[in-house]
Amino acid sequence: MWITSCLDTVETPTTVALGNFDGVHLGHRQVIQPTLESKGGKAMGATAQAVVTARLDSEHQLGYGTVLTFQPHPQEFFTGQTRELLTPLDEKVQHLERLGVEQLVLLPFNQELAALTPEDFVDKILVRGLKVRAISVGQDFCFGRKRLGTSTDLQAIASHYGITVHIVPLQTLEGDRISSSAIRHALQQGDIARANRLLGRPYALVGRVEPGQQLGRTMGFPTANVQVPAEKFLPRLGVYAVWVTGEILEGSSDASAGLPGRGIPGVMNIGYRPTVAGTQRTVEVHLLDWSGELYGQTLTVSLEEFLRPEQKFASLDELKAQIQRDADTARSHLAALPLASTSTNANP
């Protein structure tokens, strides 16, 4: 996937999906889908390589399948406050590549862009910059100065240039509105099942393993101290049943402890470790039925269930006993999960 933040280096012409797409959830995928369909109706979830090899160069006359998003997030620009993200850029790139998106345009959100009227945005960015042939947006998409432009305004303005705008209705799943806000709320409540349903996949924390205090090792429960990006949105503090994947785990002789496509089972704690007077929030994962050196490795920790809130224990012995119970609970829960992947069906 070609990634650029400069309109001068965009591959054109384009068919473009517009939005912030934090989470790349089920609703976002419905907005992105029309840009893929212009390439012959490739199914969602196809790998980028499979999509590229199946296309002829002449197909690009229809436009490169492009996602246009903003960097930084407009709310971060206007408030001056760092916004925690469901999918930091590296994660977003991976998810978009898996969908088959050919190009990601990270449009710098600055005062000049914020001042554009809806008409100027279409003319300068979409028509002259991206040479757009077709556009896809969500029903609640807003753009232009003071967010005055709506999706229907975009449709009307673009029609003057002969550009088709596909407006995707608001998406729901099992009665829930699919949105980044709903996913954040579910994660804050520890409702991992709901968050995962709305995402269409398990919520994951991705980070490099760095040395910690190694207290867990002394209690017989060695943990990997996973350093996630500072802007990553973390769920409710507490203990979780998780699946862990990473290159070193795939090649391990203990890989049989896991399940194909899911990884090694584990138990994770997110919190401040009050029992040992911790002062910094950490993400620590204990791998069940696996041992080995993980320092320097990048792990993906996929959340399956919230087990309990973080709590302070009177002694290390009490903490050790609770960790054992947590590990047993996580093992039982993960073993009972169906092999079918999380549902990805969404309805308008």
N, C-alpha and C positions, 0 to 999 in steps of 0.2 A: 504494500500500500504506500503510495506517494504521500508524504506529509510536508506541508508548507505553510508558512505564515505570511507569505508575500504574494500578492495577486499577480506580480510579474512572472512568477514561476509556476502558476497553476496550469495543469494540463487541461486544455479546452478542446471542443465545447464540453459542457457538463450537463448532467441531470443531477439536481442537488436536493438534499434533505437539509432543512434549516432548523436549528435548535441548539440547546445546551447539551442535551443528552447525557446528563449526569446519572450514571447507573446503567445506561444502555438496557433499560428494562423492557418488558413486553410491549408497553405502549410506544416506546421509542422505536422498537423494531418494526412496528406497523407503519411508522412515518418513514423509516429508511427503506422499507420493502419496495415501494414504487421505483426507487432509483436502481434497484437490482432487477426488477421486472423488465426494465427497458433494455436489459441485456439478454433477453430471451427467457425470462421467467425462472431464473435459477432459484431453487428452494432456499429458504432461510436456513442458516447454519452451515451452508456449504463452505468449505475452506477457500481462502483467497486463491490458493494455487489451482484448485479444481475449477474455479470460475474463470481464471485467467486463461488456462490452457484450453478451455472449451469455446473461447471466443475468437472470432476473426477480427483482424484489424479494421475491417470495414464497419464493424459494429460500432466503433467509436464515433462514427458519424452521428449516432444517436446521442452521444455525450458520455464522458467518463462518469461512472457512478461515484458521486461525491457527497461527503458530509461536511457541511459548513457549521462550525461552532465558534465560540468566542473565548478569547484568552486575554485577561482573566474573566471570570464570570461577571456579568454586568452588575450584579448585586455587590460583589466585592469591590468593583471600581467605584460605585456610588457611595458605599458606606465606609470604605477604607479599612474594613475588617476582613481578615482572612476567612474564607469560607471552607468548611470541611466538606470533602467530596466523597460520594459513594464510590466513584471510580476516578482516582488520580490519572493523569495523562497516560502513563505507561499501561495501566489497566484498560483504559478506554481504547487505546490503540489496539490492544490484543483482541478485545471483543469485536471491534469494528472489522478487523482483518478476518476474523472467523466468519463473520456474516457475508464477506465477499465484497466489502466496500473497497473501491480502487483508490480513492483519494480522500485525504482529510485536510481541510483548510482551517487552520487555527487563526481566525481573523483577530488581530490585535484590537481589543476594546479600549479606546482612548476617547479624549474629549472631541476629537474631530469626528469619529464615528458616531458618538452619542448625539452629536448636533445635527446629523443628517435627517432630513425629512423623509417620510416613507417613500415619496417619489424619487428623491435623490438616492436613497439606499438601493432601490430597484435599478435605477439607471447606472449609477457609478459602480456598485458592487456586483450586482447580479448580471446586468446586461453587458457592460463594458469590461468588467474585471473577470467574471466567470464565464461569459458567453453562454448563458444558461439556455437550454432547450426546454426543460421541464423542471418544475419545483414541487416538492412535497413538504407539507407542514402539518402540525397538529392544529386542531380546531381552536385551541387557546393561544396560539402563537401571536406575539405582539412584537413590533419592531418600529424603528425610527425614533425621532426625537420625542422624549417623554412617553415612549411606548404608545404613541398615538395610533400607529398602524395595526390593524387587525388582519386575521387570515383572509377575510373577505375583501378587505382593502387591497391586500397583496394580489388577490385574484383579479380584481378590477384593474389595478395599475399594470400588472403583467400582461393582461389581455391586449393592451395597446401595442405591445411588442410582439404579439403572436405567441406568447409563452403560456403554456398550460400550467395551472396550479392545482395540485391534488390536495384537498383538505381532508385530513384523517379525523374522523369523529373521536371524541373522548372514549377511551377504552376502559372496560371493567372486567373483573375476573371474580366469579362467585359473589357478585354483589359489591365488590370493593372497587373503588376508583383506582386505576393504576397510575401512580405518580411517584416522583422522587420523594415528595413530602410524606406520602403514606408509607413508603418504605422506611424512611428515617424514623417516623413515629413508631412503627412496629419494632425496629431495632432498639430504640430507646426503651421500649416496654419489655424487651426480651422475647418478643413474639417472633421467633426465627422462622417458624413455619409460614406465617403470613408474609413476612418479608421475602422469603425464598419463592413463594408462589407468585408474588407480584413481579419479582425479578425474572422469573423463568429459569432460575439456576440458584445454587447456594450462594449466599453472601460470603465473600472471601477476603481475608487479610493476606497481603503479599509483602514479604520483607526478608531482609538478610539476617542471618543468625549471628548475633554478637555476644561476646563474653558477658556474663552476669555475675551475681554473687555466688553462684553454684551451691546455694543452700539446699535446693531440691536433691542434688546429687548425694549430699551427706545423709538425707533421709530415705534414700533408695528410690527416689523419683526424679531422675535427671530431667531438666527442662531445657528447651531451646528458647532463648531470649530473642524474639522476633522484632526487629526494628522496622516498623511500618512507616510510610511517609508521614511527615508531620501534618499534612493536609487531609489524611485519611479519616473518614468518619468512623468512629468506634462505637459499637453497640453498648448496651447496658453493662456496667461493671458486674463481674461475676464469673461463674464457671460454665463452660460449654462442652458439649460433645462435638467433636470435629473430625473431619478427614484431612490428612496432610499429604501433599504431593510435592515433589521436587526431583531434580535430576538424580541426585545421589540416592534417593529412595527407590527410584525405578531400577537402578542397577544393583541394588543391595541383595545379598543372599537372604535377607529377612523380608523381602518384598512379598513373600507368600503370606505374610501376616495380614496384608491388606486385601483389597478387592480390585480387580481390573477396572480402570476407569474412575475409581474413587480414591485410592491411595491407602495410606496407613491410618488406622483408627487412632484417635488421640483424645486427650482432655486438655482444655485450655483455660487459663485464668487471665482475665483482664482486670487490672486494679492496682492498688497501692501497697498491697501486702501489709495490712495493719498489724498482723501478729508479730512481724519482725521490724516494726517501726519504719516501713518503707515510706519514702517521700515523693517518689516519681511513679507515674503510671506506666505499667509494663504489660507486655503481651507475652505470656510464657506458655509453652506447649510441651506436654509430656506425651511421647509416642508410646502406645501400648504394644507390647510384644515386639519391640524393636530396640536395638542399641547400636550406637556408632557415633562417629565424630561429625558434627553438623556445623561447626564454626565456619563462617564465610559462605555458607550455602544459602541460596534463595529458596524459601518455602512458600507454598500457597496453602493457607489454612481455611478450609471451607466449613462454615458453621451449619450444624444440623439441629441442635437443641440447646436451649438455655436450661441449665441444671439447678443453679441456686445463686443467690446474690453473694457478693463478697462479704466476709465476716471476719471478726477478730476472735482468735482462740486464746485460751488462758495459758497454753503451753505448746511447745513444739510437738510433744507427743499427741496432743489433741489434734493439732494441724495434720500430722502424719496420718492419723487414723481417718480423718475426714478426706484427705487426698485419696486414700485407698478406697473409701466408699465412692468417691467421685469417679475414680477410674473404673470401678466395677459397674456403676450405673451407666457410664458412657459406653462401656463395652457391650452391655446388654442392649442399650438403645440402638447403637449402630448396627449390631448383628441382626436386629429385628426389622431394619428398614427394607422396604421392597427394592428390588434391583432396578425397577423402572425409574427413569430420570424424572425430575420435576416437570410438571405439566407446563406447556408453553402455549396453551390455547387461550386466546383473548377474544372477547366479543365486544363490538361497539354498543 
